[in-house]
């Protein structure tokens, strides 16, 4: 992946606004002492852009602020972060599908001195996801090892925050690949379906779309919310409720949905085939690609 555009989001002095500084994405910009690099102590968002528009921008900014609160980071100046996203979206406006990532780290740890956060935003062209969106993906169910009430019992585990600590999520995908699959649906230790490592789970049962609730300690998905808001145009009702692996195996169709790949239908779960709803997958992906806000 070649990053094409990079902006540094420089925090202001106390009381002053942050500002954006152009930077060269081909050269190192981050200190080796930054806790983003040494501890994964920070937050991020990834959103899709197309032809200069940023998709679900406000929802991503709101979730960025929510993650900052969960990690006790200083509240990000959302106007400046929004400007960074839009500036990058503009620079990628030749492309139908691109993405922008915004990152806020706690900064450089110096004993006795409050760290100044480090922020940056970069964007590039999206990969070609046509195969995943049409043929679908093979998934395995993996135990996340956390109970479904983890948010209430152990908020320090940051379940449902979008932190930089994605090593576990990536390890889960490698485990899926070892098992001959592409992706993962995490299951809580008490047997409820959760989410993918980088996506939300949506299933169709008849004329109803269902997804698990955020209260189970999963990331509130912006793509899932936009799809549910659009569902009645496809004659579908929506419900947010706890789901089990049996619900997935009995579903009429299911998808992993996320900002950049959009809706990837599941074609097998632990090797057992699941129906791929090609017309609805195409309709969902057409809708998601066409969003201008
Ligand atoms: N769940 C997790 C763990 C994720 O990392 C992501 C996105 O990266 C999602 C769900 C889907 O969120 P969104 O639709 O906002 O991209």
Boltz pocket constraint, residues with backbone or C-beta under 6 A from the ligand:
constraints:
  - pocket:
      binder: B
      contacts: [[A, 46], [A, 195], [A, 196], [A, 197], [A, 198], [A, 199], [A, 200], [A, 218], [A, 219], [A, 220], [A, 221], [A, 222], [A, 223], [A, 224], [A, 257], [A, 258], [A, 259], [A, 260]]
      max_distance: 6.0
